[in-house]
Each structure stands twice: as C-alpha cells, then as structure tokens.
Amino acid sequence: MAEENAGAQGVQDATKGAFQWWKEKSTIQPGDSFGQKVLKVIYKIGGVLAMIIFSPLLLLAFLIAFLVAL
C-alpha cells in the first residue's frame, strides 16, 4: 500500500514539475522584451494545443489499461 502511494506521489511530483516549468516559461514578466513576450505567448498556445491533442490519446490509453486489467 505504501509503495502504491509512493508511486502515485512520484507521478504527481513529475506532473507538478512539468507544469511548473511550463508556467515559468510562459509567464510574461514586466521587464520582458517584445520578442520574449511573443515567444511566451507561443508557449501558452503550444501548451493548450498539446493538452487538446494528447487528451484523447490519454483517455484511450486509460481505457485500454482498464480493459487489460480486467
């Protein structure tokens, strides 16, 4: 039971780390140049597109994993 919780915590930490990295890369700061602002907007758009593209794939993967577990 403790091993399962530790595994779930590791996944949560990795997800949190990836999201934190993306958030830091895409947050516009007051001292950013115009080019940096454009790049950060592109990061935001790319992140949203990635979530839209990968969510059906993740849903399919979870469905297959559930069916295999039965």
N, CA, C and O atoms as a printed pandas DataFrame, in Angstrom:
     atom_number atom_name residue_name chain_id  residue_number  x_coord  y_coord  z_coord
0              1         N          MET        A               1    0.824   -1.189    0.000
1              2        CA          MET        A               1    0.000    0.000    0.000
2              3         C          MET        A               1    0.866    1.251    0.000
3              4         O          MET        A               1    0.580    2.204   -0.725
4              5         N          ALA        A               2    1.916    1.256    0.801
5              6        CA          ALA        A               2    2.795    2.420    0.872
6              7         C          ALA        A               2    3.546    2.609   -0.444
7              8         O          ALA        A               2    3.813    3.736   -0.859
8              9         N          GLU        A               3    3.887    1.486   -1.103
9             10        CA          GLU        A               3    4.583    1.581   -2.379
10            11         C          GLU        A               3    3.689    2.206   -3.443
11            12         O          GLU        A               3    4.163    2.985   -4.270
12            13         N          GLU        A               4    2.401    1.871   -3.429
13            14        CA          GLU        A               4    1.463    2.464   -4.387
14            15         C          GLU        A               4    1.345    3.963   -4.161
15            16         O          GLU        A               4    1.321    4.741   -5.115
16            17         N          ASN        A               5    1.270    4.368   -2.895
17            18        CA          ASN        A               5    1.190    5.791   -2.582
18            19         C          ASN        A               5    2.465    6.509   -3.003
19            20         O          ASN        A               5    2.407    7.632   -3.506
20            21         N          ALA        A               6    3.613    5.871   -2.801
21            22        CA          ALA        A               6    4.879    6.480   -3.199
22            23         C          ALA        A               6    4.948    6.618   -4.712
23            24         O          ALA        A               6    5.447    7.627   -5.212
24            25         N          GLY        A               7    4.460    5.634   -5.449
25            26        CA          GLY        A               7    4.436    5.711   -6.907
26            27         C          GLY        A               7    3.524    6.818   -7.391
27            28         O          GLY        A               7    3.871    7.563   -8.308
28            29         N          ALA        A               8    2.360    6.926   -6.778
29            30        CA          ALA        A               8    1.420    7.987   -7.150
30            31         C          ALA        A               8    2.001    9.349   -6.820
31            32         O          ALA        A               8    1.811   10.301   -7.576
32            33         N          GLN        A               9    2.703    9.456   -5.707
33            34        CA          GLN        A               9    3.329   10.726   -5.326
34            35         C          GLN        A               9    4.418   11.095   -6.321
35            36         O          GLN        A               9    4.581   12.270   -6.650
36            37         N          GLY        A              10    5.165   10.110   -6.803
37            38        CA          GLY        A              10    6.203   10.379   -7.798
38            39         C          GLY        A              10    5.620   10.910   -9.094
39            40         O          GLY        A              10    6.178   11.825   -9.698
40            41         N          VAL        A              11    4.501   10.341   -9.525
41            42        CA          VAL        A              11    3.833   10.820  -10.744
42            43         C          VAL        A              11    3.322   12.234  -10.536
43            44         O          VAL        A              11    3.454   13.079  -11.421
44            45         N          GLN        A              12    2.740   12.499   -9.375
45            46        CA          GLN        A              12    2.239   13.844   -9.084
46            47         C          GLN        A              12    3.378   14.852   -9.065
47            48         O          GLN        A              12    3.228   15.964   -9.572
48            49         N          ASP        A              13    4.519   14.475   -8.486
49            50        CA          ASP        A              13    5.672   15.374   -8.456
50            51         C          ASP        A              13    6.184   15.661   -9.856
51            52         O          ASP        A              13    6.535   16.799  -10.165
52            53         N          ALA        A              14    6.230   14.644  -10.709
53            54        CA          ALA        A              14    6.700   14.833  -12.079
54            55         C          ALA        A              14    5.746   15.725  -12.859
55            56         O          ALA        A              14    6.178   16.594  -13.617
56            57         N          THR        A              15    4.450   15.510  -12.672
57            58        CA          THR        A              15    3.454   16.341  -13.350
58            59         C          THR        A              15    3.532   17.777  -12.854
59            60         O          THR        A              15    3.467   18.720  -13.643
60            61         N          LYS        A              16    3.669   17.932  -11.558
61            62        CA          LYS        A              16    3.769   19.267  -10.973
62            63         C          LYS        A              16    5.022   19.968  -11.482
63            64         O          LYS        A              16    4.988   21.164  -11.773
64            65         N          GLY        A              17    6.123   19.238  -11.592
65            66        CA          GLY        A              17    7.366   19.818  -12.090
66            67         C          GLY        A              17    7.253   20.244  -13.541
67            68         O          GLY        A              17    7.752   21.306  -13.914
68            69         N          ALA        A              18    6.607   19.434  -14.363
69            70        CA          ALA        A              18    6.433   19.772  -15.777
70            71         C          ALA        A              18    5.531   20.991  -15.926
71            72         O          ALA        A              18    5.809   21.877  -16.733
72            73         N          PHE        A              19    4.450   21.035  -15.146
73            74        CA          PHE        A              19    3.559   22.179  -15.227
74            75         C          PHE        A              19    4.251   23.437  -14.728
75            76         O          PHE        A              19    4.090   24.505  -15.318
76            77         N          GLN        A              20    5.022   23.326  -13.645
77            78        CA          GLN        A              20    5.735   24.488  -13.100
78            79         C          GLN        A              20    6.738   25.013  -14.119
79            80         O          GLN        A              20    6.885   26.226  -14.273
80            81         N          TRP        A              21    7.434   24.110  -14.820
81            82        CA          TRP        A              21    8.388   24.530  -15.848
82            83         C          TRP        A              21    7.666   25.297  -16.944
83            84         O          TRP        A              21    8.126   26.356  -17.372
84            85         N          TRP        A              22    6.539   24.769  -17.400
85            86        CA          TRP        A              22    5.779   25.425  -18.469
86            87         C          TRP        A              22    5.244   26.776  -17.996
87            88         O          TRP        A              22    5.251   27.750  -18.748
88            89         N          LYS        A              23    4.787   26.826  -16.766
89            90        CA          LYS        A              23    4.245   28.074  -16.220
90            91         C          LYS        A              23    5.340   29.152  -16.147
91            92         O          LYS        A              23    5.099   30.309  -16.490
92            93         N          GLU        A              24    6.533   28.765  -15.702
93            94        CA          GLU        A              24    7.633   29.725  -15.623
94            95         C          GLU        A              24    8.065   30.189  -17.012
95            96         O          GLU        A              24    8.373   31.364  -17.214
96            97         N          LYS        A              25    8.087   29.258  -17.969
97            98        CA          LYS        A              25    8.496   29.612  -19.335
98            99         C          LYS        A              25    7.483   30.506  -20.025
99           100         O          LYS        A              25    7.859   31.274  -20.910
100          101         N          SER        A              26    6.202   30.434  -19.651
101          102        CA          SER        A              26    5.159   31.145  -20.383
102          103         C          SER        A              26    4.615   32.374  -19.660
103          104         O          SER        A              26    3.755   33.067  -20.203
104          105         N          THR        A              27    5.089   32.658  -18.460
105          106        CA          THR        A              27    4.601   33.818  -17.719
106          107         C          THR        A              27    5.337   35.070  -18.179
107          108         O          THR        A              27    6.567   35.114  -18.184
108          109         N          ILE        A              28    4.579   36.074  -18.561
109          110        CA          ILE        A              28    5.162   37.331  -19.030
110          111         C          ILE        A              28    5.528   38.190  -17.824
111          112         O          ILE        A              28    4.693   38.463  -16.962
112          113         N          GLN        A              29    6.786   38.607  -17.777
113          114        CA          GLN        A              29    7.297   39.450  -16.704
114          115         C          GLN        A              29    7.344   40.908  -17.170
115          116         O          GLN        A              29    7.401   41.164  -18.373
116          117         N          PRO        A              30    7.322   41.865  -16.240
117          118        CA          PRO        A              30    7.331   43.280  -16.630
118          119         C          PRO        A              30    8.544   43.707  -17.462
119          120         O          PRO        A              30    8.410   44.601  -18.297
120          121         N          GLY        A              31    9.701   43.113  -17.271
121          122        CA          GLY        A              31   10.905   43.524  -17.987
122          123         C          GLY        A              31   11.152   42.798  -19.300
123          124         O          GLY        A              31   12.197   43.004  -19.917
124          125         N          ASP        A              32   10.236   41.963  -19.743
125          126        CA          ASP        A              32   10.426   41.185  -20.968
126          127         C          ASP        A              32   10.375   42.077  -22.206
127          128         O          ASP        A              32    9.601   43.031  -22.287
128          129         N          SER        A              33   11.226   41.730  -23.162
129          130        CA          SER        A              33   11.207   42.451  -24.436
130          131         C          SER        A              33   10.020   41.966  -25.274
131          132         O          SER        A              33    9.340   41.006  -24.912
132          133         N          PHE        A              34    9.786   42.645  -26.396
133          134        CA          PHE        A              34    8.674   42.266  -27.269
134          135         C          PHE        A              34    8.861   40.841  -27.792
135          136         O          PHE        A              34    7.903   40.071  -27.849
136          137         N          GLY        A              35   10.081   40.491  -28.171
137          138        CA          GLY        A              35   10.360   39.142  -28.675
138          139         C          GLY        A              35   10.102   38.074  -27.631
139          140         O          GLY        A              35    9.558   37.014  -27.942
140          141         N          GLN        A              36   10.494   38.350  -26.381
141          142        CA          GLN        A              36   10.247   37.393  -25.302
142          143         C          GLN        A              36    8.749   37.233  -25.051
143          144         O          GLN        A              36    8.282   36.127  -24.779
144          145         N          LYS        A              37    7.995   38.329  -25.140
145          146        CA          LYS        A              37    6.546   38.250  -24.940
146          147         C          LYS        A              37    5.892   37.405  -26.021
147          148         O          LYS        A              37    5.004   36.600  -25.739
148          149         N          VAL        A              38    6.336   37.591  -27.263
149          150        CA          VAL        A              38    5.784   36.794  -28.367
150          151         C          VAL        A              38    6.112   35.321  -28.161
151          152         O          VAL        A              38    5.259   34.459  -28.370
152          153         N          LEU        A              39    7.341   35.030  -27.754
153          154        CA          LEU        A              39    7.742   33.639  -27.514
154          155         C          LEU        A              39    6.916   33.018  -26.391
155          156         O          LEU        A              39    6.524   31.855  -26.480
156          157         N          LYS        A              40    6.654   33.777  -25.349
157          158        CA          LYS        A              40    5.877   33.251  -24.226
158          159         C          LYS        A              40    4.415   33.022  -24.614
159          160         O          LYS        A              40    3.786   32.081  -24.129
160          161         N          VAL        A              41    3.876   33.870  -25.477
161          162        CA          VAL        A              41    2.509   33.646  -25.969
162          163         C          VAL        A              41    2.476   32.370  -26.810
163          164         O          VAL        A              41    1.516   31.603  -26.740
164          165         N          ILE        A              42    3.520   32.144  -27.603
165          166        CA          ILE        A              42    3.608   30.914  -28.403
166          167         C          ILE        A              42    3.686   29.690  -27.482
167          168         O          ILE        A              42    3.073   28.661  -27.767
168          169         N          TYR        A              43    4.442   29.800  -26.373
169          170        CA          TYR        A              43    4.487   28.709  -25.392
170          171         C          TYR        A              43    3.092   28.421  -24.830
171          172         O          TYR        A              43    2.699   27.261  -24.700
172          173         N          LYS        A              44    2.351   29.472  -24.499
173          174        CA          LYS        A              44    0.994   29.283  -23.962
174          175         C          LYS        A              44    0.099   28.580  -24.977
175          176         O          LYS        A              44   -0.589   27.616  -24.641
176          177         N          ILE        A              45    0.109   29.060  -26.211
177          178        CA          ILE        A              45   -0.722   28.461  -27.263
178          179         C          ILE        A              45   -0.307   27.015  -27.505
179          180         O          ILE        A              45   -1.159   26.138  -27.651
180          181         N          GLY        A              46    1.000   26.765  -27.548
181          182        CA          GLY        A              46    1.500   25.407  -27.752
182          183         C          GLY        A              46    1.097   24.466  -26.628
183          184         O          GLY        A              46    0.771   23.305  -26.877
184          185         N          GLY        A              47    1.117   24.955  -25.395
185          186        CA          GLY        A              47    0.705   24.136  -24.257
186          187         C          GLY        A              47   -0.762   23.764  -24.324
187          188         O          GLY        A              47   -1.132   22.620  -24.058
188          189         N          VAL        A              48   -1.592   24.720  -24.677
189          190        CA          VAL        A              48   -3.027   24.446  -24.791
190          191         C          VAL        A              48   -3.285   23.462  -25.931
191          192         O          VAL        A              48   -4.082   22.535  -25.786
192          193         N          LEU        A              49   -2.621   23.662  -27.051
193          194        CA          LEU        A              49   -2.788   22.733  -28.177
194          195         C          LEU        A              49   -2.319   21.329  -27.810
195          196         O          LEU        A              49   -2.954   20.344  -28.188
196          197         N          ALA        A              50   -1.217   21.234  -27.080
197          198        CA          ALA        A              50   -0.716   19.917  -26.663
198          199         C          ALA        A              50   -1.733   19.215  -25.768
199          200         O          ALA        A              50   -1.958   18.012  -25.906
200          201         N          MET        A              51   -2.349   19.968  -24.848
201          202        CA          MET        A              51   -3.363   19.353  -23.980
202          203         C          MET        A              51   -4.561   18.877  -24.790
203          204         O          MET        A              51   -5.107   17.806  -24.525
204          205         N          ILE        A              52   -4.970   19.666  -25.773
205          206        CA          ILE        A              52   -6.115   19.277  -26.605
206          207         C          ILE        A              52   -5.774   18.046  -27.442
207          208         O          ILE        A              52   -6.602   17.145  -27.578
208          209         N          ILE        A              53   -4.577   18.000  -27.997
209          210        CA          ILE        A              53   -4.177   16.887  -28.863
210          211         C          ILE        A              53   -3.988   15.604  -28.059
211          212         O          ILE        A              53   -4.432   14.538  -28.486
212          213         N          PHE        A              54   -3.332   15.693  -26.899
213          214        CA          PHE        A              54   -2.986   14.489  -26.152
214          215         C          PHE        A              54   -4.093   13.977  -25.248
215          216         O          PHE        A              54   -4.029   12.826  -24.816
216          217         N          SER        A              55   -5.102   14.777  -24.942
217          218        CA          SER        A              55   -6.144   14.296  -24.026
218          219         C          SER        A              55   -6.916   13.097  -24.588
219          220         O          SER        A              55   -7.186   12.167  -23.828
220          221         N          PRO        A              56   -7.287   13.065  -25.879
221          222        CA          PRO        A              56   -7.965   11.858  -26.376
222          223         C          PRO        A              56   -7.049   10.633  -26.357
223          224         O          PRO        A              56   -7.504    9.514  -26.117
224          225         N          LEU        A              57   -5.769   10.848  -26.610
225          226        CA          LEU        A              57   -4.821    9.733  -26.569
226          227         C          LEU        A              57   -4.678    9.191  -25.155
227          228         O          LEU        A              57   -4.606    7.977  -24.961
228          229         N          LEU        A              58   -4.635   10.076  -24.167
229          230        CA          LEU        A              58   -4.551    9.625  -22.778
230          231         C          LEU        A              58   -5.822    8.897  -22.364
231          232         O          LEU        A              58   -5.760    7.886  -21.665
232          233         N          LEU        A              59   -6.958    9.398  -22.788
233          234        CA          LEU        A              59   -8.225    8.734  -22.492
234          235         C          LEU        A              59   -8.245    7.329  -23.089
235          236         O          LEU        A              59   -8.673    6.379  -22.433
236          237         N          LEU        A              60   -7.787    7.199  -24.319
237          238        CA          LEU        A              60   -7.718    5.891  -24.960
238          239         C          LEU        A              60   -6.745    4.969  -24.219
239          240         O          LEU        A              60   -7.032    3.786  -24.031
240          241         N          ALA        A              61   -5.609    5.502  -23.805
241          242        CA          ALA        A              61   -4.632    4.694  -23.067
242          243         C          ALA        A              61   -5.214    4.220  -21.738
243          244         O          ALA        A              61   -5.023    3.063  -21.364
244          245         N          PHE        A              62   -5.921    5.092  -21.019
245          246        CA          PHE        A              62   -6.546    4.684  -19.760
246          247         C          PHE        A              62   -7.627    3.636  -19.994
247          248         O          PHE        A              62   -7.764    2.703  -19.203
248          249         N          LEU        A              63   -8.383    3.777  -21.055
249          250        CA          LEU        A              63   -9.423    2.801  -21.378
250          251         C          LEU        A              63   -8.806    1.437  -21.684
251          252         O          LEU        A              63   -9.294    0.413  -21.206
252          253         N          ILE        A              64   -7.742    1.421  -22.473
253          254        CA          ILE        A              64   -7.068    0.159  -22.800
254          255         C          ILE        A              64   -6.465   -0.460  -21.545
255          256         O          ILE        A              64   -6.563   -1.670  -21.342
256          257         N          ALA        A              65   -5.841    0.363  -20.700
257          258        CA          ALA        A              65   -5.262   -0.156  -19.466
258          259         C          ALA        A              65   -6.333   -0.756  -18.564
259          260         O          ALA        A              65   -6.119   -1.792  -17.935
260          261         N          PHE        A              66   -7.481   -0.102  -18.507
261          262        CA          PHE        A              66   -8.582   -0.628  -17.696
262          263         C          PHE        A              66   -9.076   -1.964  -18.247
263          264         O          PHE        A              66   -9.313   -2.903  -17.488
264          265         N          LEU        A              67   -9.228   -2.045  -19.555
265          266        CA          LEU        A              67   -9.700   -3.294  -20.162
266          267         C          LEU        A              67   -8.686   -4.415  -19.996
267          268         O          LEU        A              67   -9.072   -5.568  -19.804
268          269         N          VAL        A              68   -7.405   -4.100  -20.066
269          270        CA          VAL        A              68   -6.372   -5.118  -19.878
270          271         C          VAL        A              68   -6.366   -5.597  -18.431
271          272         O          VAL        A              68   -6.127   -6.774  -18.160
272          273         N          ALA        A              69   -6.632   -4.678  -17.504
273          274        CA          ALA        A              69   -6.629   -5.041  -16.086
274          275         C          ALA        A              69   -7.781   -5.974  -15.731
275          276         O          ALA        A              69   -7.712   -6.701  -14.740
276          277         N          LEU        A              70   -8.842   -5.952  -16.539
277          278        CA          LEU        A              70   -9.968   -6.848  -16.255
278          279         C          LEU        A              70   -9.561   -8.235  -16.623
279          280         O          LEU        A              70  -10.347   -9.170  -16.473
